[in-house]
């Protein structure tokens, strides 16, 4: 069994999302999820479920690579062969505004093959619209990362595709206009894990909560 498969199976066996008390109040979590919390000494636990899908077919992966103009990182390729996207640590919302179209709370929405194409093409389009005339980027036609997971509030988790740190997972902050990752500007996009395998391990060890690094996603 591969390391990615091992960690994915471990995630699917977890039935709660850990919400550390230092970050969240009981009242706030009850407002979001209802009175379903389980209390421990250091955290509130929210009952959750997970959704995985049929594996992506090799021809589907080849097709999206052709659409994107680059090969997917091997680790992401392997993940998609296990499940074509995933929704991890999903919990029903107790309340939402009448105008909201939001369904359940999804802590990690990992993109399917079709979503990978749409989202990453849109990131490139948005980047070029905002910074495409910058001399440093004028001839750039692909970004050096691939966004693979929604990180809430218009942010993403991404895997670096090139360079000496190739394969690392970092926080892709929308405030920096989706510019390419640069070791020179590494403080803009901070590292969450050294690889997708290490990221999955982090998610397992923190029972869901730690996969965004120092950022705390809204609930």
N, C-alpha and C positions, 0 to 999 in steps of 0.2 A: 504494500500500500504506500502511495506517495505521501510526502509530508503535507502537501496541500490537501489531499483527501483526508488525511488523519485529522488535521485541524478543522476542516469543514465538518466532519462527522462530530467532533467534539463540540463545535458551536451548536449544531442541530440538537444535541442532547441537553443543552442548557435551556431551562424553562423560565428563567427570570432575567430581567435587565437590571443591573446594579446601578443605583443612583446614589453616589456618595453624599453623606449628610453635610460635608463641608461645602458642597456645591448646590444643594437643593433642600428646601423646606418640605415638611410633611404637607402643609396646607397647599403649597404650590403644586405638588404632585397629585394630591387628591383632586384639585381643580381640573387638572389635565386628564387624569386616568380614572378618577373615582376612588372610592374607599376600598381599594384592592391591595393596598401595600402590605408587604411583609417587612417587619423591622428587625434589623440586626444592630450590633453595637455601633457600627460605622456607616451603615448604608440603609437606604430604603430599597426594597426589591419589588419590581413591577413584573407580574406574570406576563409572559410573552410567547409568541409562536414564531415560526420561520417558514418561508416558502422557497422551495427550489424548483427547478424545471428540468425538462429533458435535456440531455447533452446537446451542445451545438454540433452540427455535422461538419466534417472537414471542409466540404465545399462551401458551406456558409461562412466559415472563418476565412477561407481564401477570398471569397467575394468581398467581405468587408475590408480586408487588407488592401485589395485592389481599389476599393472606393476611397479609402483613407490615404492611400499612396505610401504606405509603409507597413512593415511586418509588426504584428503585435509582439510584445515581450513574451518570451517562452512561458513564464509563470502564468500570465493571463490567458494565454492559449490553453494551458493545461486546465486552468479553472473553468473555462468555458466548455471544455470537454467533459467536465463533471456536471455542470449545471449552466444552462444558457441564461445567466443572470441569477439574481437571488434577492429576496427581501428578508433581512435578518433582524431579529429582535423587534417584532411587530406587536403593538399593543393597541387595543381599542381606545379611542378618545371618549372621555365622559361628556365633554361639551365642546362645541364649536359654533362660531357665528352662523346665522342662517344663510349668509351670503357665501360662506366658504364651500369650496368644492373638495376640500381635503378629506380623505378617508381616514383610515387608521394611521397611527404614528408608526413610521418606519425608521428605525435608527440607522440602518445601512441598506441603501438601495444600490445594489451592484448591477451594472448595466448589462443588458442582453446585447447580442451582436448588432441588432438593428439600432438600439439606443446608442451603442458606441459610435456608430457612424453618424447619426444625427447630432448627438451632443458634441462630439469632437469637431465635426465640420462647422457647427455653429460657433464653437470657441475660436476656431481659426478665423471665421468670418468676422466675429466681434473684435478680435485682436487687430485684424487688418483695417477694420473701419476706424479704430481708435488710434493705432500706432503704425499703420501701414506706410505712412509717408516718412517715418523716421529713417534716416540714412542707414542706421544699424540693422533695420529690418526690411528694407525695401525689396530685397531679392529673396525673402524668406517665403516659402510656399507650403511648408509643413512645420508644425510645432514639434519640439523635441521631447514631448511627453504624450501620454494618452490618459485622459481622465476616465476612471473606471467606476467611481462611486460618488453618489450625491453626498455632500457634506453640509447640506442645509444652508439656507440664506444665500443661494447663488454661488456657493463655494463647492469645491470638489476635492476628492483624493485622486492623485495622479501617479503614474509610474514613469520614471525617467527612462527614455529610450536610448539615449546616447551618452557618450562621455565616460569619464573615469568612475562616476557614481551610478552608472547605468543599472537599472533594476530597482532603485530605491523608491519608496513610497513617500510622497510629500503632500503638504496641504496647499492646494491651489486656490489662493485667495483672490476673489473677484476684484478686490480693490486695486490690484496691480495689473488689471486689464489683460490678464491671461498671457502675458509676455512669456517667451521661452525661459526655461530654467537656466540659470547661470551660476556656476560656483562662485563667481565674483559677487553675485547678489543673493547668496544663499539665505541671507537673513529675511528676504522677502517671502520665500516659500520654505517654511521650516520642515525638516525631516521628521516623519512619523515613525518609519521603520526602514531598515536597510534592504528589505525585499518584500514581495507579496507574502512569501511564506512567513517572514518575521511579523508582518502586519497581522496575519491570521492568528499567529501565536499570541500576539498582544491582545487581540480581541478575546481569545479564549481565557487568558490569564486574568483579565479584568472583568470577565463575565459581561462583555458587551461594551462597557463604558469607555475604555481607553483608546479606542481606535482612531480618534481624531487628534491625538496628541494633547497639546496644551489648550486647544479650543474646546469650549463647552457648548454643544449645540443646544438650541432652544427647545423647550418642551411645551 
